Amino acid sequence: VQLQASGGGLVRPGGSLRLSCAASGFALDGYAIGWFRQAPGKEREGIACSTIDDLRTIYGDSVKGRFSVSRARINNTVSLQMNSLTTGDTAVYYCAAGGDCFYFDGNSILRETRYQGQGTLVTVSS
């Protein structure tokens, strides 16, 4: 059983990047999927969480309107499309599978985390 985020890299401010969260050994269909990030010296920040039924995605305040989540059930992956990137988006990005999503204090929160993958580094710099 494994969960892996990928697609990170170097991008200029204002640019876009698409991250992918791929699962092996289990189906993402049965889980809420959360994305979070951690920048050097900062606390972990929940940026997006897609509910189990895929009817709702909760976004953190810092990415709302710029980031979007989509599921590709046939590939057992979840993508995070990131647009209008700023240097403040530089961080290691992680995905996790769990039970439910909610919003709290500017963050999207994944409840009852079951699996968490290795992160992928996103660097936004000119």
Solvent accessible surface area in square Angstrom, and as a share of the most:
residue,aa,sasa,rsa
1,V,117,0.67
2,Q,104,0.46
3,L,6,0.03
4,Q,63,0.28
5,A,1,0.01
6,S,54,0.35
7,G,41,0.40
8,G,31,0.30
9,G,31,0.30
10,L,132,0.66
11,V,21,0.12
12,R,163,0.59
13,P,63,0.40
14,G,57,0.54
15,G,22,0.21
16,S,57,0.37
17,L,37,0.18
18,R,127,0.47
19,L,0,0.00
20,S,36,0.23
21,C,0,0.00
22,A,43,0.33
23,A,14,0.11
24,S,60,0.38
25,G,68,0.65
26,F,29,0.12
27,A,61,0.47
28,L,5,0.03
29,D,69,0.36
30,G,47,0.45
31,Y,43,0.16
32,A,0,0.00
33,I,0,0.00
34,G,3,0.03
35,W,2,0.01
36,F,17,0.07
37,R,15,0.05
38,Q,78,0.35
39,A,19,0.15
40,P,121,0.76
41,G,91,0.87
42,K,133,0.56
43,E,153,0.69
44,R,140,0.51
45,E,44,0.20
46,G,10,0.10
47,I,0,0.00
48,A,1,0.01
49,C,1,0.00
50,S,0,0.00
51,T,13,0.07
52,I,76,0.39
53,D,84,0.44
54,D,57,0.30
55,L,152,0.76
56,R,137,0.50
57,T,38,0.22
58,I,17,0.09
59,Y,43,0.16
60,G,1,0.01
61,D,81,0.42
62,S,53,0.34
63,V,0,0.00
64,K,115,0.49
65,G,82,0.79
66,R,53,0.19
67,F,7,0.03
68,S,54,0.35
69,V,22,0.13
70,S,51,0.33
71,R,34,0.12
72,A,35,0.28
73,R,116,0.42
74,I,165,0.84
75,N,100,0.51
76,N,38,0.19
77,T,25,0.15
78,V,1,0.00
79,S,15,0.09
80,L,0,0.00
81,Q,40,0.18
82,M,0,0.00
83,N,59,0.30
84,S,59,0.38
85,L,1,0.01
86,T,68,0.39
87,T,87,0.51
88,G,54,0.52
89,D,1,0.01
90,T,38,0.22
91,A,2,0.01
92,V,46,0.26
93,Y,0,0.00
94,Y,50,0.19
95,C,0,0.00
96,A,3,0.02
97,A,0,0.00
98,G,3,0.02
99,G,24,0.23
100,D,59,0.31
101,C,4,0.03
102,F,70,0.29
103,Y,103,0.39
104,F,129,0.54
105,D,114,0.59
106,G,17,0.16
107,N,38,0.19
108,S,4,0.03
109,I,55,0.28
110,L,32,0.16
111,R,112,0.41
112,E,129,0.58
113,T,71,0.42
114,R,154,0.56
115,Y,45,0.17
116,Q,95,0.42
117,G,5,0.05
118,Q,129,0.57
119,G,26,0.25
120,T,18,0.10
121,L,102,0.51
122,V,0,0.00
123,T,42,0.24
124,V,4,0.02
125,S,48,0.31
126,S,114,0.74
